[in-house]
Amino acid sequence: MVKNEEIRAPEVRVVDSNGKQIGIMPTDEALELAYSKKLDLILVAPNAKPPVAKMMDYGKYKYELAKREKKAKKNQKIIEVKQMKFRIKIDEHDYQTKVKHIKRFLESGNKVRVVIMFRGRELAFADKGEEILKRVINDLQDIASVEKPPKLEGRDMWMMLKPKS
């Protein structure tokens, strides 16, 4: 941010600390006016003809800006990608438990990567893995939508679920 002596324009449109326009004046005169009020002259619109400069307390302005950024950062929700791994020989109770965990992740606003792991010769039964993923989609269709459909990658088959908005 360009302020005080860093302003190179020969004349500027001056706005006081209350937002009231004072008018167009030479930069030196505007600086003297700002200093007499114990304020800084800050260029707010450098591309305007003539550039617009505002008189304000720069330290207070930086503090307010930092405070606003901190509040915005505090209020933002960070979406995590959780992962749930299945095997093709999964038992019914284990399946239900894992689906319950996926449901909890989705309800808290996270995305979930559902992975079917194949070991040894299980890769020959990729269709069973796809059946499990389709069953997960079916069981969670009321709270989740498929972001990336099932895809076989190496020894894993995976898909991405996101919460419905």
C-alpha positions, 0 to 999 in steps of 0.5 A, a space after each residue: 500500500 502506497 502511503 505518505 512520501 511514497 505517493 508519486 502523483 503530482 496531484 491527488 483527490 483527497 478524502 478525509 477520514 470520515 469519507 467526505 471529499 475535500 477535493 483535488 490538490 497537489 500531493 505536497 499540500 495534501 500531505 501537509 494537511 494529513 500531517 496537521 491532523 496527525 494522520 497518514 495519506 494513503 493511496 486507495 485508488 492509484 489508477 483513477 484520474 487523478 489518483 484517490 488518496 485517503 487520510 487515515 491512521 495507518 497503524 489503526 487501519 492495519 490493525 483493523 485489517 488483521 483483525 478482520 482477516 483473523 475473524 474470516 479465517 476463524 469462521 471458515 470450514 476446512 473440508 477434509 478428505 477422510 478415507 474408508 478401506 474395505 476388502 471384498 471379503 467383508 462381513 455384514 457387521 463390519 460393512 455396517 460399521 464402516 458405512 456408519 463411520 462414512 455417514 458420520 464423516 459426511 454429516 460433519 461436512 467432509 468428503 470421503 474416499 472409499 477404497 476397496 483393497 485387493 490382495 493376491 488373486 482377489 483382483 480377478 474379482 474386481 466386479 465384487 469390489 464394484 458391487 460393494 461400492 455400488 452398495 455403499 452408494 445405494 446405502 448413502 444416497 440420501 446424504 451423499 453424492 458421488 464426486 468421482 465414480 468407482 475407478 480401478 487403480 493398481 490394486 485398489 478400486 476407489 470412489 469419492 463421495 461428497 455430502 449433499 448440500 
